[in-house]
Amino acid sequence: MHPALRFAALALAATACSRPSAPVAPPPGPPPAPQAEPVAAAAPATETAALPAAASTTAYDGVERMAFNRSAAARFLPLFWTADRDADKALDPDELAIVWGFGDPARRYRADEGFGPDFAAAYAEIAADTSPTAADPGETKRLQAVRLELQQGRPTLVHTDLRDASPADRIVVTEVLKAATLVEQIHARQNGVHGMAAEIPVTDPASRMLLHRNQGPWCEAPGTERDPDCNALARKPKRMSGLYPTDVQQDPKFCETLAARPDQKTLLTPFTVVTTGRDGSLTAVPYHVAYQEEMLGVALALDTAVLAIAADPGEVAFRKYLTAAAKAFRDGSWENADEAWASMNATNSKWYLRIGPDETYFEPCSRKAGFHVSFARINQDSLVWQKKLDPWKNDLEKALAALAGPPYKARTVSFHLPDFIDLVINAGDSRSALGATIGQSLPNWGPVANEGRGRTVAMTNLYTDPDSKAAQRSQVGSLLCPTAMARFPDGAGPQVMSTVLHEAAHNLGPAHEYKVAGKTDDEIFGGPMAAMLEELKSQTAALYFADWLVDKGVLTPEQRDQAHVADVAWAMGHVAQGMYTPEGKPKAYSQLASIQLGALHKAEVFVWNPEAKAANGSDVGCFEVDLAKAPAAIKDLMTTVARIKGAGDLKGAHALREQWVDQDGAWKDHRKVIAERWLRGAKANFVYSVSGL
């Protein structure tokens, strides 16, 4: 996010917000929504209890739970075994959730309190799952690469129970899910993949799953993203954005070419598609015109949600946002929708919804806003942190301004500190193939952003399940020495705190709309570099502000130390993903993480001990973390980054990236060790289920 660059977690909840305790194992969800493009599109189905329960008394104990979930995904089946709550090693009806968003909507896997008529056949598919082969050796290689891509993800459920919700609330959720299905179609058009699902036969479920999970046919996991055989389509198309003409994209540097044009401010506005006119000239078409059919459908779903809560006095702010968002989908009035959205908070609605175009990471030029849905319920625990940190906002701004130095000057800031939210669903650009956003500050543009009136949220129900926690400790324990691992937190407190500080920092110091000599950071640094620098500023500020707040007596040294170790672990997870995409686009989080850890390594805070055993007791060689040296090293890095952004120092930005991202040497060798150990484990692939509709 630009002041809102999102804080993504890939395989680690180290700075992820999580609830104090893991959620109760969820009950089964409803039948799945019909597949949104790029696999098919329609409104989500609701739970049906009229079908007879399966009469079979078969014990479904032939497949281990996690293997069941992986195999179900590879078979494009919307099934998830939540937990073996009775420890009988068999799947029971109340342990089965139905995942939203893919699969055949006509099949019924649940009925009343038992299995539905289609479950036995689905289980047989899962149990018989084998490595794919084809008559053509080349096709066999592609199919095997697809399966390897899928195996690098661990299906991880986010469940919402609405069985006790009011009829009005159930309608709201149903309509938002309908809107989310259409948003996925819009985002498929933005990604240039709309209609590709029709090319994949039903006999190739793994490729259908890859297309759905990755929102495109291209592989994204570290072990396969550069494999030329890894593609959901047999014709193996190259990645092409749907936001620019295909002929323009033949130039490897087309983004720079567009940015150098005299009409670049028109062509590269965030809410438009660049098209070729009849005379061959390039023009910018507003989103609500380019995607009119789907956008009108989204508006209608939001209108229906408004009617459902028309009489609810507690949801006035939510109604205003739904109404304004529906209008924006009709006419492009995104700034008006931002005004209504910014007026919502943890005290005037139980819902959190952001629907529309926001982030830019997904596209090659990092200039166009991607359509997404983040829909959640408010977690009231956020009010504790807001009361604790709200009095310090302007002092934090002054502290960052002092480090940045001239020409940056401290402002009076008035942003909202993060609301905590429990996600119901992510869709479109918010639905990552692997990992998930755990904090977000929006909007990126317009008066609400420029005047510091945006909203910040931290997602609190991600990575809280036992499988995720075990995976995290395994990965971190393979790299940290025992003394450092002893400070890696089990609880959510330090992780929540770091996310809060990161997201707050997007609203502090020189951010996206700050100008040097009349130019914004996008114009000075270019979209990808600007995105990385803003994230680097905010994550380094999370480290710096933790030290600062200890000095003010707001945090304890123990809270700060645990947060620092968790942030080091978060950074290792991103470093493991590599620095660039196969197309050569910088990976913002990976690069900022490499800069941070590289600088801490040079300052002897993050120190490689080649002789010691890691905390897991088996790997030889591990990283110590010298917390006594951390505050000075963090302040030095924060000063460097703040000054680069504050002065618009393009040369300094490139030098920083060259030193810690591109340059050969000891740090680059250490990154290889981090990647090898971290990538032994699969990353979370979040899937969503809602029961009670």
C-alpha positions, -999 to +999 in steps of 0.1 A: +000+000+000+012+035-006+005+052+026-014+021+027+009-005+015-003-037+029+017-057+054+017-092+040+026-123+059+036-153+037+042-183+058+046-168+092+024-150+117+054-134+133+039-100+129+005-113+121-024-103+144-040-132+161-065-137+187-053-145+223-065-181+219-071-203+189-107-204+177-130-233+185-129-259+157-156-247+132-187-265+123-194-274+086-199-246+062-224-242+034-221-256-001-196-236-021-201-205-041-201-211-078-166-206-091-158-170-098-137-162-129-111-174-137-131-206-131-168-197-134-191-171-119-224-169-101-239-161-067-229-182-037-251-211-028-266-213+007-268-242+031-295-267+023-308-290+050-336-307+030-315-334+014-314-368+032-283-377+050-261-404+036-272-438+049-237-453+047-220-462+080-186-462+063-158-451+086-139-425+066-105-433+081-084-441+051-067-407+047-048-387+073-064-352+079-038-330+064-033-353+034-071-352+030-071-314+028-042-314+003-057-340-019-091-324-018-076-292-031-057-310-058-090-326-069-107-292-070-131-303-042-143-277-018-138-299+013-118-293+044-113-316+074-112-290+103-099-311+131-101-347+145-119-335+176-127-370+189-092-383+180-106-413+162-086-407+131-117-407+110-136-379+093-170-373+109-198-351+095-193-324+121-156-321+112-163-313+075-164-278+063-174-267+028-151-241+013-165-211-005-156-201-040-148-232-061-159-267-070-191-280-085-221-261-069-245-289-078-228-315-056-240-320-020-215-332+005-234-323+037-270-328+047-287-323+080-263-338+106-247-363+082-228-366+049-247-357+017-253-380-012-222-369-031-197-372-003-188-409-007-177-404-043-157-373-034-139-393-006-131-420-030-115-395-054-095-381-025-083-415-013-074-427-048-055-395-056-023-403-077+004-385-096-010-374-129+003-387-162-006-382-199+002-398-232+024-368-241+056-367-220+056-329-222+021-328-208+030-352-180+058-328-170+033-299-169+008-319-148+035-330-124+048-294-121+012-282-113+009-308-085+043-297-071+031-261-072-001-270-052+019-291-027+038-260-016+006-246-002-011-259+030-049-254+028-058-234+059-094-226+069-109-193+080-144-201+093-173-179+102-203-193+122-236-174+115-260-200+128-271-176+156-270-145+134-301-124+127-319-129+093-307-094+083-271-102+090-274-134+070-287-115+040-258-090+043-233-118+042-250-136+014-251-104-007-214-095+000-205-130-011-224-125-043-205-092-048-172-109-040-179-135-068-183-107-093-152-088-079-132-120-087-144-118-123-133-081-125-099-089-111-096-118-135-101-093-163-074-071-147-051-100-146-058-109-182-071-144-174-108-140-178-122-170-198-091-192-193-111-217-172-129-229-203-096-242-216-091-267-188-110-300-190-128-313-159-105-343-161-076-320-150-088-308-116-053-299-103-049-273-131-083-260-124-073-256-088-041-238-097-060-214-119-084-206-091-059-205-063-033-183-081-060-163-100-041-171-131-024-200-148+011-191-137+029-207-108+039-186-078+054-209-052+092-206-047+100-241-060+081-238-092+077-201-101+106-203-126+097-238-140+088-233-177+066-265-174+045-251-146+013-236-160-024-244-156-029-243-193-014-267-218-005-239-242+015-222-213+007-186-220+031-159-209+020-135-182+001-105-197-018-079-178-053-071-188-048-034-179-026-025-209-027-034-247-009-066-255+013-049-281+024-023-256+035-051-233+059-065-258+084-039-247+101-053-215+103-017-202+068-006-212+061+007-178+090+031-180+080+041-215+045+049-203+058+069-174+080+090-197+051+101-219+037+136-215+002+121-209+015+097-182-006+113-155-037+105-174-027+070-186-014+058-153-042+070-131-051+042-107-088+037-117-085+032-154-076+006-181-052+017-208-066+008-243-058+015-279-083+038-297-094+035-333-067+059-344-041+038-326-036+062-297-036+052-261-064+062-239-075+056-203-110+041-198-125+044-163-131+011-145-168+015-142-170+017-180-145-010-188-161-035-164-196-022-165-215-055-165-199-070-134-198-036-116-235-031-120-240-066-105-218-057-075-238-025-070-271-044-070-258-069-044-248-039-022-282-023-027-298-055-014-276-055+016-286-019+024-323-029+023-317-058+047-304-035+075-325-005+066-342-006+101-311-013+121-302+018+142-268+003+150-256+001+114-262+037+100-225+041+091-224+007+074-255+015+054-239+048+043-208+030+031-227+003+013-247+029-005-217+050-014-198+019-026-227+008-048-227+043-064-190+041-070-193+008-088-218+026-110-201+059-117-165+057-104-170+080-074-144+062-053-134+093-033-170+097-021-170+060-011-138+066+008-155+094+029-183+070+040-158+042+046-135+063+068-165+072+090-169+036+100-150+023+131-151-002+158-177+017+178-203+023+152-206-010+133-200-047+139-188-051+103-157-043+084-160-042+046-136-028+020-148-034-016-134-017-046-100-010-063-070-003-040-036-020-041-012-019-070+013-048-063-005-072-086+003-054-119+036-049-137+038-011-133+024-010-098+002+020-107-033+005-113-056-003-084-067-040-081-103-049-072-107-068-040-130-076-011-120-078+026-151-086+047-149-091+084-164-087+118-150-062+142-130-075+171-134-052+200-099-059+215-086-032+192-100-005+215-073-014+241-044-006+217-062+025+204-065+039+239-029+031+247-013+046+215-037+074+205-021+100+228+013+094+212+004+098+174+018+133+170+049+125+191+055+095+168+052+118+138+077+143+153+102+115+161+101+102+125+103+137+111+134+144+132+151+114+117+141+123+081+154+158+084+148+186+059+130+191+036+104+170+054+086+187+082+064+172+109+027+174+103-003+173+127-017+138+121-052+125+128-053+090+114-072+061+130-052+035+148-059+000+137-092-017+142-089-054+148-110-075+125-119-112+122-120-120+085-150-136+069-137-137+034-110-122+011-116-120-026-100-106-057-067-089-051-070-096-013-071-134-019-035-144-020-024-178-034-001-183-005-001-163+028-023-133+035-024-097+043-024-092+081-026-054+082-037-027+059-040+011+058-063+026+032-071+045+010-040+051-011-052+083-029-075+112-025-085+136+003-091+109+029-055+096+024-039+131+020-055+144+052-047+114+073-083+103+077-079+067+065-086+035+083-061+009+094-069-027+103-051-057+116-065-092+108-067-111+140-080-146+130-052-156+106-024-181+115-042-189+148-049-225+140-027-253+155-013-264+121-001-228+114+015-224+148+033-257+145+046-248+110+058-214+122+078-229+151+093-255+129+105-230+103+118-205+128+134-232+149+155-244+120+172-210+117+174-194+151+198-205+178+182-216+211+188-183+229+170-163+202+143-189+198+136-186+236+123-151+229+101-160+199+066-154+213+039-180+216+012-155+224-003-129+201+006-097+221+040-088+206+028-098+171-003-076+173+018-047+186+042-049+157+014-049+131-003-019+148+029+001+147+037-009+111+002+002+099+003+034+120+036+042+103+020+043+069+004+075+081+036+090+095+066+107+080+070+110+042+044+088+027+029+083-008+013+117-013+043+136+002+060+156-026+096+166-032+099+194-058+063+188-068+067+151-074+052+121-054+072+090-046+058+071-076+071+099-099+105+101-082+112+064-076+089+046-100+061+024-088+079-007-077+107+011-059+082+035-042+062+005-030+092-012-015+105+020+002+071+027+018+069-008+032+105-006+043+098+027+061+068+013+079+083-020+089+115-004+101+093+022+120+076-007+137+110-018+151+120+018+159+088+028+176+088-003+198+122+009+212+108+044+214+077+033+233+098+014+258+117+046+266+083+063+272+072+036+295+043+025+272+058-009+265+079-033+286+113-044+274+101-079+273+073-070+249+097-051+227+123-080+227+097-106+217+084-083+190+119-078+176+125-115+174+091-121+158+099-094+132+133-110+125+114-143+119+089-125+096+117-111+076+134-145+072+101-158+058+101-131+031+137-134+023+131-171+016+107-161-013+135-146-035+140-110-045+124-109-079+095-125-098+103-146-129+095-115-150+120-095-131+096-074-110+110-066-075+092-084-046+086-055-023+085-074+010+114-097+002+136-068-007+127-048+024+133-079+045+167-084+029+176-048+035+166-050+072+183-083+080+214-073+059+217-041+079+212-059+112+238-085+101+263-058+094+256-042+128+261-076+145+226-078+157+216-108+134+247-130+137+255-163+120+270-189+143+283-217+120+291-242+147+260-240+169+229-262+165+197-245+157+168-246+181+153-276+164+183-296+176+193-309+142+204-282+118+240-271+123+245-233+120+220-208+132+214-171+138+219-154+171+200-122+178+219-096+200+190-075+213+214-052+232+228-039+200+194-037+182+181-002+192+212+016+178+212-004+146+175+000+141+177+038+146+205+040+120+185+021+094+153+041+102+173+073+097+187+062+063+153+052+050+134+082+063+160+105+047+158+087+014+121+092+013+121+126+028+146+140+003+134+120-027+169+105-030+167+081-059+204+075-060+204+066-023+174+042-028+192+023-055+224+022-035+205+007-005+189-020-027+222-027-045+240-033-011+215-056+005+195-071-024+217-074-055+253-075-043+271-108-039+288-116-006+283-132+028+248-118+032+236-133-001+251-166+010+232-164+043+200-158+023+204-191+005+206-209+039+174-191+050+156-201+018+166-237+019+154-243+055+124-221+054+110-236+022+109-271+036+075-263+050+044-255+029+029-220+031-007-213+042-033-212+014-062-196+031-097-209+022-130-196+036-162-212+049-194-197+063-220-218+081-255-207+088-266-191+056 
